[in-house]
Amino acid sequence: IHEASMEQLLIQDAILKKHSTFTEAIKEGQDMGAKFTLLTHFSQRYAKAPLLEEIEGQPNVGIAFDNLVVNPQTMKTIPSIYPALKRIFHTEFQEMKEKSQQASFTLDALDDGAPVIDESVQKLMNEKAEKIRRIEQKEADKQKMYEYIQRKQMKKKE
């Protein structure tokens, strides 16, 4: 069971909020050799179910949602309900797709394919990058402190 809060497109938000993207969670399950990866804890941006583009077609991967009951024998059947979810929640899936497309950058027609970014978006990106840098520094500092405490405790035991 792996937390997966948002699509890969929103990786910066996932980092800031200390969550995983669908793609990261799926890769983690594959890397550890999991027999099945059950994705859960979706962001509130997904009212009924997450967008399935990154999840569909992935072997041994399924989504969990409220009131879902599964066991090891039935987990592999979860992907078979995706078409029904898409039909039942068609309007919600369309709205989520539109939001996702709005969040992605439109590419400039230049040869290098550089994204067109206005100043306000660039400012937000810079602010997020700075927050990420500070969070990473805090984590590194915590790790150093943890290692220091571990060394002190080992010395006490000697």
N, C-alpha and C positions, 0 to 999 in steps of 0.2 A: 504494500500500500504506500503510495508516494503522493505527497502534496504536489499539486500542479495548478497554479493560480491563473495563468494567462498565456496567451500565445507568444511565440518566439519574437514576433514583431515588437513586443513590449518588454524586451529583456532588461532594458535600463530601469523601468519601473519595478520589475521583479527583483532586481538587485537592490534597489533602494528599500523595498518593502520586505526584503529577505525572504522571497518566495522563489519557486521554481517555475519555469515555463513548461508547457506540455512537452516540447522537444527535449529539454534538459532531463525531465523526469523519465521519459521513455528511454533516453540514452543511458541514464543511470541504471535503470532496470536491466537493460541489455548488457551493460558493462559488468554488472554483478552476477549475471547468469540467472536472473530470476525466471522462474517457470511462467509467471504471469505478473504483469504490472497493472495494478488497479489505481487509477488516477482519481484523486479526490481533492476537496477544499478549493473549489473554484471561486474566483473573484465574484463579487456581487455584480460585476458588469455582465455576467452571464446569468440572466434571470431564471432560465429553465434548465439549460444544459450548456456546456461549452461548445464553441465552434469545433467542428470535428475534422477539419481539413488536415491538421497535423497528427491526428490520432487515427483516423480511418486508414485501414490497410496495414497498420503496424501489427506484426505478429505478436500474439500473446499480450495484448494491451486492451484495457477496457476502462470505462468511466464509471464512477460511482455517483449516485445522487440520492436525495432524500427518499427514504422508504424502500430502497433497493435491498433485497435480501439475496445473497449469493453464498455459495460454498465452493470448495476447490473443484468440485465436479461441474458446477454450472457457470463458473467464471468465464470460460471460453465462449459461452453463448451470448455474452453481453454485446459484442459487435453486431450481432444479428438484429438488434433492436434499433440501430442507428437510422435506417430508412424510415421506420415508424416515428422516431423522435423528430426527424426532419419534416415529416408531413404534419405531425401534430403541432409542432412549434414553428411552422414555416415563417410566420410573421416575425417572431422573435429572432430566428436565425438570420433573416434578411436584415433586420435592424442591426444585429451584431456585426454582420458582414460589412454593412455600410460604415459603421463606427470604426471597424478595423481598417477599412480602406481609407477613411479620412485620416486616421492616425499615421498611415504610411506616407512617405514623401513622394511627391510627383517628380519624376525624373526630367531633367532639362534635356532639350533636344541636342545638346552639345555632344561632340564625339566622345568625350570622356565620360559621359553619363553621370556627371556630378549632380547630386540632388539640388533643387532650388530651395533655398532656406531663407525665409525673411528674417529680419533682425530680432523680432520677438521670439521666434522659434529658436534661433541661435542662442539668444540669451538664456532661454529655458534649458537648452541642452548644456550650456556651460555651467549653469547652476547645478543641474543634476550631476554632471561630471565631477564638480567640486564636492558635492555631497557624497558621491560614491568614493572619491579619494579619501575624504575624512572618515567615512565608515570603514574603509579598508585599513586606514592608519589605526583607528581605534581597535580593530580586530587584531592587528599586529601587536599593538601595545598590550592588549589583554593576554595574548599568547606569551609574550615575553614575561609578563607578571606571573602567569601560571607556571611557566618553567622555573622562574626564580623561586616561587613558593615550593615547588616540587623539590628543588635542590636543597632548600633550607630544611624541609622535612626529612629528606634523606640523610642530611648531616646530623640531625637530632637523633635519628635512629642508630647512627654509628657510634 
